[in-house]
Amino acid sequence: MEAKKLIFLTGVNSNLKGHEPAFDSFGQFLLDRGLLSLSVDSTAEQLVCIDYAPSVAKEIQKLGLSSENCTLVHMEPSVVLPANYARYRQRQFGKVITVGGISSHDSRSVHWPLLWPSASNLGKLHATERDERVVLVSGNKMSFIKGELYSLRRKAIKNLKNLDLYGTQWDSKCVSRLLIALKSLAQAALSLKLPRLSGLYLWFQDYPKSKGPVEDKLQTMARYKYALVIENSAEYMSEKLMESLFAGCVPIYVGPDPGKYGIPRELVILAQPSLRSIQEALLQAEGWNMNEFHAKLDTFLTSSEVRDLWDHKRVYERLLEKIQKSN
């Protein structure tokens, strides 16, 4: 039997708490299979960096690994972590894999790993009595990098009257927002990106309609007929759209084409990144037959092929295969 090659896991989103991986994380997946190395002084034969961290260069050197044995995994787009995409940093890695990338069927991408609700939980969520209003669940963030959609999210919140807002940082203090803006500006400058001041749009505004963080995102969303889902950028698809479908909402979606991820267009109203397009999409959503929508949605979510694409364990298996595959 071939000896297992230990993997040292690092990076901004490695989800390691001390020396313990977070529950249902990729680190836990590796640990359960006896593949996770928890020490940079170990005999790890491979390194996986989940979103670039400055410490990774020293870790590679300490482990004595060549670039062929190092993999960079993108979970954040360039508007969030431009360091992920700097060419001189990517040269440290023999492979670069994107989670949620638009080309999700090629050798460089996997779908976003999702915790799939049970059939009974999906049934309860979809049977919930729904308000005619629109729900948006997202944190208040900002970026000076071209392509960010945070400012569009804030514009929609300010202008849509029929919207309920949930999430973190919407009631943060001005000083906190100033520090975040300065950090984001420095991040753009250090990555040699020309800062786009449009990222500041409505950043220092108050958001009195915010209802604060939620304990259960799916149950909160399930109380609404419609969900406004705006990605951080159109570079990738995160968990946001699929979670709105889990909750049984008609999603008004701003992001990449759902069809490229195997999501039927009949389940999503795709809006362009503008307030007018979002408003038009909301008017279109009001004409949808909810019974027909839920019948199609149930067929989609109970498909074994669909679950195979998104379920976190299957995604981790494909990710591991790509990491271990010879160049």
C-alpha positions, 0 to 999 in steps of 0.5 A, a space after each residue: 500500500 502506498 504511503 499517505 502524503 501528508 498535507 500542511 494546510 495554511 492560508 487566510 481561510 484554512 479554518 484552523 483554530 489553533 491546531 484543530 480544523 473547524 467542523 466540516 472544513 477541508 482541514 477536518 476532511 483531511 484529518 479524518 483521512 489521516 492526511 493533515 499535518 499540523 506542524 510546519 516542522 513535520 514531514 509534510 510532502 505537500 502544502 495547500 494554501 487556502 487564500 494567500 497569507 504572507 506567512 506561506 513563503 517561510 512555511 514553504 521554505 521551512 518544509 523544503 518543498 518545490 512549487 510542484 508540491 504547493 497548491 494555492 486555493 482561491 476562495 476569495 475573489 480579487 476584490 476581497 484578496 488581491 494578493 491571491 492573484 499577484 503573479 509573482 506570488 502565484 509562481 510559488 505554487 505549481 497549481 492554482 485552483 478556484 473554488 466557485 470559479 466560473 469554469 467550474 467544470 475544468 481542472 482548475 475549479 470546483 463548486 462551492 462546498 455546501 452543507 446540504 439540508 436533509 429532505 425533511 429540513 428542505 420540506 419544512 423550509 419550503 412549506 414556511 408561510 412567506 412575506 411578500 417582501 424581499 430579504 437580503 442577508 449579507 455583511 457590510 463590506 467594502 473594496 477599492 478594487 475594480 469589479 466589487 459589488 459591495 457598493 451596488 449592494 448598499 445602493 440597493 438597500 438604500 433604494 428598495 423600499 420592500 427590502 428587509 436587511 440582515 447581517 453584520 457591520 451595518 450598524 458599525 461605528 464611523 471610526 471602525 468603517 474608517 479603519 476598514 477603508 484605510 486598510 482596504 486602500 492600503 491593500 489595493 495599493 500594495 497589490 499595485 491596483 489603482 484604487 476606485 473611489 466608487 467603492 466608498 459609495 454609501 460606505 459611511 451611511 447609516 442603515 436603520 432598516 438593518 435587523 442585525 445578524 441571524 442565528 439561522 440564515 436559511 430559516 430567516 430567508 424562508 420567511 420571505 418570497 424573494 431574496 436579493 443575492 448580490 455576490 462580492 464580485 462577478 468572478 465566482 459563485 459562492 454559497 449565497 445563491 444556493 442557500 436562497 434556493 435551499 430557503 425556497 426563495 425566488 432569487 434575484 441574482 447579481 453574479 456570474 451566469 447560473 447556467 454555467 454552474 448547472 443551475 436552471 435559469 427557470 429557478 433564478 432571475 438574473 439581474 445586471 449589476 445596476 439598480 434599474 436591472 434589479 428593480 426590473 427583476 423584482 417586478 418580474 419575480 412578482 409574476 412568478 407562480 410560487 407553486 410551479 417554482 417550488 415544484 421545479 425547485 424540489 426536482 432540482 434539489 433532490 437530484 443526486 447529480 446536483 447534490 454531487 456537484 455541491 455537497 461539501 464532502 464531494 467537493 472536498 474529494 474533487 479538490 483533493 484529487 486535483 491537489 494530488 494529481 501529477 502536473 
